[in-house]
């Protein structure tokens, strides 16, 4: 009997193609909205998470804002930070802008960054050619530098920069390497930067203090304890003035971003689900009209012995068919829209299985919920009243 109901439901939808399509349209729009919105948001947030991860999930950043008594960190503070248990290395950063010159070509307002050997040993895929800074460069305050891709293209076009001499703030430096072209956020890009030993940068920038430090962890699972130990060292350094420093744990930031992503996806999915509810109302409306139009058919089937549950099953199947077909079309449409948008904005495209199941689950549930009332109405129709319309 189920097979017959299945066939009858299918044939009824086929015989009313235009009405069936218009009824499915609400489901199509709802499912397409859910698929597209969730996929686009996930792709964009995954890209952002990937960028933050590239900063180092095993890294804690310290910003020494300073106090009237102490403007920043000094070398002995850096040593104390490096002595903390489970700290794999400490990389101070100094930054400023100056003019660089090579072979008569001048480039003003170039970002000069002071780094150490730890930065190069802990940062993957950083050096394109040549070598990074080593401990001898730091201890001896060597006049060596690494240049970003934009600097290399502009000042050393057609030449290999490694081994060449250039002037930074009027002082001659030897180029020992070039940096890989970066696609990171503008604030973290090294494309237009020159990196020199931080001990040398102190002289150029005219400072004896360090305001930014990256602390690398050997065991990221102990980030809370390491953060606490870092704060203890900084409290001593700044005489327990909490306003003198700020500690940023990248792992905590990633966790917060993931929470925001989940909340945003759920919120957008909920908003898009409103379209599904509207589509469900359309299905209910169409099914009620169908019950009225097919009163004679229902009466005849009941007079011939069809049970109410069989009548209900047939109309419920029609509603589920409409929802599932609409869900399938919506899935394909939403996936296509998401792919195009992700391609345009440069976000990663991943159609998650959970998103597909969510969309299909919603559409199937809408078909059952909104198809149940018309199906029950059809099953409870009095055959005598139905046959009077013949």
C-alpha positions as CSV (number, residue, x, y, z in Angstrom):
1,X,0.0,0.0,0.0
2,X,2.9,2.3,0.7
3,X,4.2,1.8,-2.8
4,X,0.9,2.8,-4.3
5,X,0.7,5.9,-2.1
6,X,4.2,6.8,-3.1
7,X,3.4,6.5,-6.8
8,X,0.1,8.4,-6.5
9,X,1.8,11.2,-4.5
10,X,4.6,11.5,-7.2
11,X,2.1,11.5,-10.1
12,X,0.0,14.2,-8.5
13,X,3.1,16.5,-8.2
14,X,4.1,15.7,-11.8
15,X,0.6,16.6,-13.1
16,X,0.8,20.0,-11.3
17,X,4.4,21.0,-12.2
18,X,4.0,24.8,-12.0
19,X,2.1,24.8,-8.8
20,X,4.5,22.3,-7.3
21,X,7.5,24.4,-8.3
22,X,6.0,27.6,-6.9
23,X,5.2,25.8,-3.7
24,X,8.8,24.6,-3.4
25,X,10.2,28.0,-4.1
26,X,10.0,29.1,-0.4
27,X,11.9,25.9,0.6
28,X,14.5,26.5,-2.2
29,X,15.2,30.1,-1.0
30,X,15.3,29.0,2.7
31,X,17.8,26.1,2.1
32,X,19.9,28.1,-0.3
33,X,20.1,31.0,2.2
34,X,21.2,28.6,5.0
35,X,23.8,26.9,2.9
36,X,25.2,30.1,1.4
37,X,25.3,32.2,4.6
38,X,26.8,29.5,6.8
39,X,29.4,28.4,4.2
40,X,30.4,32.0,3.4
41,X,30.8,32.9,7.0
42,X,32.7,29.7,7.8
43,X,35.0,30.3,4.9
44,X,35.7,33.9,5.9
45,X,36.2,33.1,9.6
46,X,38.4,30.1,8.7
47,X,40.6,32.4,6.7
48,X,40.8,34.8,9.6
49,X,41.5,32.0,12.0
50,X,44.3,30.7,9.7
51,X,45.8,34.2,9.7
52,X,45.8,34.3,13.5
53,X,47.2,30.8,13.6
54,X,50.1,31.9,11.4
55,X,51.0,34.4,14.2
56,X,51.6,31.3,16.3
57,X,49.1,29.5,18.6
58,X,52.2,28.5,20.7
59,X,53.0,32.2,21.2
60,X,52.2,34.7,23.9
61,X,52.7,38.4,23.0
62,X,53.8,40.9,25.6
63,X,53.2,44.6,25.0
64,X,55.2,46.7,27.5
65,X,53.3,50.0,27.6
66,X,55.6,51.4,30.2
67,X,55.3,53.6,33.3
68,X,56.7,57.0,34.2
69,X,59.5,55.1,36.1
70,X,60.2,52.5,33.4
71,X,59.4,53.0,29.7
72,X,59.8,49.4,28.7
73,X,61.6,46.1,29.1
74,X,65.4,45.7,29.2
75,X,67.7,42.8,28.4
76,X,67.7,41.5,32.0
77,X,63.9,41.3,31.8
78,X,64.1,39.4,28.5
79,X,66.5,36.9,30.3
80,X,64.0,36.4,33.1
81,X,61.2,35.7,30.6
82,X,63.4,33.1,28.8
83,X,64.1,31.3,32.1
84,X,60.4,30.6,32.7
85,X,59.6,26.9,32.6
86,X,58.2,25.6,29.3
87,X,59.3,28.8,27.5
88,X,61.2,27.8,24.3
89,X,62.4,31.2,23.4
90,X,61.8,35.0,23.6
91,X,61.8,37.3,20.6
92,X,61.9,41.1,21.3
93,X,60.7,43.5,18.6
94,X,61.6,47.1,18.0
95,X,60.2,49.0,15.1
96,X,60.4,52.4,13.5
97,X,60.7,54.1,10.1
98,X,63.7,55.5,8.3
99,X,65.2,55.9,4.9
100,X,67.1,53.2,3.0
101,X,69.4,53.7,0.1
102,X,71.0,51.4,-2.5
103,X,73.1,52.4,-5.5
104,X,71.7,56.0,-5.4
105,X,68.1,54.8,-5.2
106,X,66.4,56.1,-2.1
107,X,63.2,54.8,-0.4
108,X,61.9,56.9,2.5
109,X,59.6,55.8,5.4
110,X,60.7,52.2,5.3
111,X,59.6,50.0,8.3
112,X,62.7,48.9,10.2
113,X,62.2,46.0,12.6
114,X,64.7,44.8,15.2
115,X,64.5,41.1,15.8
116,X,66.6,38.3,17.1
117,X,67.6,34.7,16.2
118,X,64.6,33.2,18.0
119,X,62.2,34.9,15.7
120,X,63.8,33.3,12.7
121,X,64.1,29.8,14.3
122,X,60.4,29.9,15.4
123,X,58.8,31.4,12.3
124,X,58.2,29.0,9.4
125,X,58.7,29.9,5.8
126,X,60.1,33.3,6.5
127,X,63.4,33.5,4.6
128,X,63.3,33.3,0.8
129,X,67.0,33.5,0.0
130,X,70.1,33.8,2.1
131,X,69.9,33.2,5.9
132,X,68.2,34.6,9.0
133,X,69.7,36.3,11.9
134,X,71.8,34.2,14.3
135,X,73.0,34.6,17.9
136,X,76.4,36.1,16.7
137,X,74.6,38.9,14.9
138,X,72.7,39.7,18.0
139,X,75.6,39.6,20.5
140,X,78.1,41.4,18.2
141,X,75.5,44.0,17.0
142,X,76.4,43.2,13.4
143,X,75.4,45.6,10.7
144,X,73.4,43.0,8.7
145,X,69.8,43.0,7.4
146,X,67.1,41.0,5.6
147,X,64.8,42.8,3.2
148,X,61.1,42.3,2.3
149,X,59.9,41.4,-1.2
150,X,58.8,44.9,-2.1
151,X,62.2,46.4,-1.1
152,X,64.0,43.8,-3.1
153,X,61.8,44.5,-6.2
154,X,62.1,48.2,-6.0
155,X,65.8,48.7,-5.1
156,X,67.4,45.4,-6.4
157,X,65.4,44.8,-9.5
158,X,67.2,42.2,-11.7
159,X,69.9,41.6,-9.0
160,X,70.5,39.2,-6.2
161,X,70.4,41.4,-3.1
162,X,72.3,38.9,-0.9
163,X,75.7,40.1,-0.2
164,X,75.0,43.7,-1.4
165,X,75.6,46.8,0.7
166,X,72.8,49.3,1.5
167,X,72.4,52.3,3.8
168,X,69.9,52.3,6.6
169,X,69.6,55.6,8.3
170,X,72.9,56.6,6.9
171,X,74.7,53.4,8.2
172,X,76.0,50.7,5.8
173,X,74.5,47.2,6.3
174,X,75.1,44.0,4.4
175,X,72.0,42.2,3.0
176,X,72.2,38.6,4.3
177,X,68.8,37.4,3.1
178,X,65.4,38.2,1.6
179,X,62.0,37.5,3.1
180,X,59.2,35.5,1.5
181,X,56.3,37.6,0.0
182,X,53.6,37.8,2.6
183,X,49.8,37.8,2.2
184,X,49.1,38.4,5.8
185,X,47.2,41.4,7.2
186,X,48.9,44.7,6.4
187,X,50.0,45.2,10.0
188,X,52.0,41.9,10.0
189,X,53.3,42.0,6.5
190,X,57.1,42.0,6.0
191,X,56.9,42.9,2.3
192,X,58.0,46.5,2.8
193,X,60.1,45.9,5.9
194,X,63.8,45.6,6.7
195,X,64.8,43.4,9.6
196,X,68.0,44.0,11.5
197,X,69.3,42.7,14.9
198,X,67.4,44.2,17.7
199,X,70.6,45.1,19.5
200,X,71.6,47.2,16.5
201,X,68.1,48.7,16.1
202,X,68.3,50.2,19.6
203,X,71.1,52.5,18.3
204,X,69.2,53.5,15.1
205,X,65.9,54.1,16.9
206,X,67.6,55.8,19.9
207,X,66.0,53.7,22.6
208,X,67.2,51.4,25.4
209,X,63.8,49.9,26.0
210,X,61.9,47.1,24.3
211,X,58.1,47.5,24.1
212,X,57.1,44.3,22.2
213,X,58.1,40.7,23.0
214,X,56.9,37.3,21.7
215,X,57.3,34.4,24.1
216,X,57.3,31.0,22.5
217,X,56.0,28.0,24.4
218,X,57.4,24.5,24.3
219,X,54.1,23.1,25.6
220,X,51.0,25.1,24.5
221,X,48.9,23.0,26.9
222,X,50.5,24.9,29.8
223,X,49.7,28.3,28.4
224,X,47.7,29.4,31.5
225,X,50.6,28.7,33.8
226,X,53.1,30.2,31.5
227,X,51.0,33.3,31.2
228,X,50.8,33.6,34.9
229,X,54.6,33.2,35.2
230,X,55.0,35.9,32.6
231,X,52.8,38.3,34.5
232,X,54.7,37.6,37.7
233,X,58.0,38.7,36.0
234,X,56.3,41.7,34.5
235,X,54.8,42.7,37.8
236,X,58.3,42.8,39.3
237,X,59.7,44.7,36.3
238,X,57.0,47.4,36.5
239,X,56.7,47.5,40.3
240,X,53.3,45.8,40.2
241,X,51.7,48.5,38.0
242,X,49.2,46.6,35.9
243,X,48.9,49.5,33.5
244,X,52.5,49.1,32.5
245,X,52.0,45.9,30.4
246,X,49.6,43.7,28.5
247,X,49.8,40.0,27.9
248,X,48.0,38.5,24.8
249,X,47.6,34.8,24.6
250,X,47.0,33.8,20.9
251,X,45.4,30.5,21.9
252,X,42.8,32.4,23.9
253,X,42.2,34.7,20.9
254,X,41.7,31.7,18.6
255,X,39.2,30.2,21.1
256,X,37.3,33.4,21.2
257,X,37.2,33.6,17.4
258,X,35.9,30.1,17.2
259,X,33.1,30.9,19.6
260,X,32.2,34.0,17.6
261,X,32.2,31.9,14.4
262,X,29.8,29.4,15.9
263,X,27.5,32.0,17.3
264,X,27.4,33.9,14.0
265,X,26.7,30.8,12.0
266,X,23.8,29.8,14.3
267,X,22.4,33.4,14.2
268,X,22.6,33.6,10.4
269,X,21.2,30.0,10.1
270,X,18.3,31.0,12.4
271,X,17.5,34.1,10.3
272,X,17.6,32.1,7.1
273,X,15.3,29.5,8.7
274,X,12.6,32.1,8.6
275,X,12.5,31.5,4.9
276,X,11.9,27.8,5.5
277,X,9.0,28.6,7.8
278,X,7.5,30.8,5.1
279,X,8.0,28.0,2.6
280,X,6.4,25.5,5.0
281,X,3.3,27.8,5.2
282,X,3.2,27.8,1.4
283,X,3.3,24.0,1.4
284,X,0.4,23.9,3.9
285,X,-1.6,26.3,1.9
286,X,-1.1,24.3,-1.3
287,X,-1.9,21.0,0.4
288,X,-5.1,22.4,1.9
289,X,-6.2,23.6,-1.6
290,X,-5.3,20.1,-2.9
291,X,-7.4,18.4,-0.3
292,X,-10.4,20.7,-1.3
293,X,-9.8,20.0,-5.0
294,X,-9.6,16.2,-4.5
295,X,-12.5,15.8,-2.2
296,X,-14.2,13.4,-4.7
297,X,-11.0,11.3,-5.0
298,X,-10.8,11.0,-1.3
299,X,-14.5,10.0,-0.9
300,X,-14.2,7.4,-3.6
301,X,-11.0,5.9,-2.0
302,X,-12.7,5.8,1.4
303,X,-15.9,4.2,-0.1
304,X,-13.7,1.5,-1.6
305,X,-12.2,0.7,1.8
306,X,-9.1,3.0,2.0
307,X,-8.1,3.5,5.7
308,X,-7.8,7.1,7.0
309,X,-4.1,6.5,7.8
310,X,-3.5,5.6,4.1
311,X,-5.1,8.8,3.0
312,X,-3.0,10.7,5.6
313,X,0.1,8.9,4.4
314,X,-0.5,9.9,0.8
315,X,-0.9,13.6,1.5
316,X,2.0,13.6,4.0
317,X,4.2,12.0,1.3
318,X,3.4,14.8,-1.1
319,X,4.4,17.4,1.4
320,X,7.7,15.7,2.2
321,X,8.4,15.3,-1.5
322,X,7.9,19.0,-2.0
323,X,10.2,19.8,0.9
324,X,13.0,17.4,-0.1
325,X,13.0,18.4,-3.8
326,X,13.0,22.0,-2.7
327,X,15.8,21.2,-0.3
328,X,17.9,19.6,-3.0
329,X,17.5,22.5,-5.4
330,X,18.2,24.9,-2.6
331,X,21.4,22.9,-1.6
332,X,22.8,23.1,-5.2
333,X,21.8,26.8,-5.5
334,X,23.3,27.7,-2.1
335,X,26.5,25.8,-2.7
336,X,26.9,27.6,-6.1
337,X,26.3,31.0,-4.6
338,X,28.7,30.3,-1.7
339,X,31.4,29.2,-4.1
340,X,31.1,32.3,-6.2
341,X,31.1,34.7,-3.2
342,X,34.1,32.8,-1.6
343,X,36.0,33.0,-4.8
344,X,35.3,36.8,-5.1
345,X,36.3,37.6,-1.5
346,X,39.2,35.2,-1.5
347,X,37.8,33.0,1.3
348,X,38.2,29.3,1.6
349,X,35.3,27.2,0.3
350,X,34.2,24.2,2.3
351,X,30.7,22.7,2.2
352,X,30.5,21.0,5.6
353,X,28.5,17.8,5.9
354,X,26.9,19.2,9.1
355,X,25.6,22.2,7.0
356,X,24.1,19.8,4.4
357,X,22.4,17.7,7.1
358,X,21.1,20.8,8.8
359,X,19.5,22.1,5.7
360,X,18.0,18.7,4.7
361,X,16.8,18.1,8.3
362,X,15.1,21.5,8.4
363,X,13.4,21.0,5.0
364,X,12.2,17.4,5.9
365,X,10.9,18.7,9.2
366,X,9.1,21.5,7.5
367,X,7.4,19.1,5.1
368,X,6.2,16.8,7.9
369,X,5.1,19.6,10.3
370,X,3.3,21.7,7.8
371,X,2.0,18.8,5.8
372,X,0.5,17.0,8.8
373,X,-2.5,19.3,9.2
374,X,-3.8,19.0,5.6
375,X,-3.1,15.2,5.7
376,X,-5.1,14.8,8.8
377,X,-7.9,16.9,7.4
378,X,-8.0,14.6,4.3
379,X,-8.0,11.5,6.4
380,X,-10.9,12.7,8.6
381,X,-13.1,13.6,5.6
382,X,-16.5,11.9,5.7
383,X,-16.9,9.8,2.5
384,X,-20.6,10.5,2.3
385,X,-20.0,14.3,2.3
386,X,-17.1,13.8,-0.1
387,X,-19.3,11.9,-2.6
388,X,-22.0,14.5,-2.6
389,X,-19.7,16.7,-4.7
390,X,-19.7,14.1,-7.5
